Amino acid sequence: MLSSSRSTDARTHWLTATELTTRRCGDTGVLVELDDNSRVLALAAAVRAAGVEGLKDLVPALNTLLLVFDPERTEAADIEARLRDIEVPPIDPAQARTVEIPVIYDGEDLGWVATHCGLDEREVVRAHTGTPWRVAFCGFAPGFAYLVGGDPRLRVPRRGESRVVVPAGAVALAGQFSAVYPRRSPGGWQLLGHTTESMWDTSADPPALLLPGYEVRFRQSAA
């Protein structure tokens, strides 16, 4: 069964079978709903390591994990049964890959963010760079990673009106998330600055610089 030992150790993200809520997604998917992204990532890692027969893909989101399977090799009931037999070990944050991203803090919304958060611009930069972030999931566009964690003072709403164009490399905030726009696109997040790091490179393996579970540290760079 899924590990049911409850620990007060903050490093332990335990799960029990009764905590797994699953939903069928057509003929080829099972969606697992959880209450915490750390549990999503722990379950994804455990499923990946278990080598589940017929499993084609894992798609983590903030509080869900989608398991995509080959209906010619398995079925939803078998996937659900297998889930309840997998041991989910604790996540060790020290084992996470860390990516450092240099940022020039010259964003159009930096002043607004500072005012909204009751900080000055230098304090916003220190808050953004001073606490590590974690990739919760990827979506919206190839290479777009939703980062959680960070300094809780930096929670800000989306813009009331989205921009028609946000440049590639823009570093932004919205709600509990931070992100780097991987390509030129519309967007409604608050812009803090920009980076020259490439978030998506089709010649690389993997093409995405950031993947779920990675730790991200922003570093202020000179203009």
Beta strands, then each sheet from edge to edge (+ up, - down):
strand 1: 21-25
strand 2: 29-33
strand 3: 55-60
strand 4: 64-69
strand 5: 98-103
strand 6: 133-138
strand 7: 145-149
strand 8: 163-166
strand 9: 170-174
strand 10: 177-180
strand 11: 185-187
strand 12: 190-194
strand 13: 215-220
sheet 1: 1+ 2- 4+ 3-
sheet 2: 5+ 13+ 6- 7+
sheet 3: 8+ 11-
sheet 4: 10+ 9- 12+
end
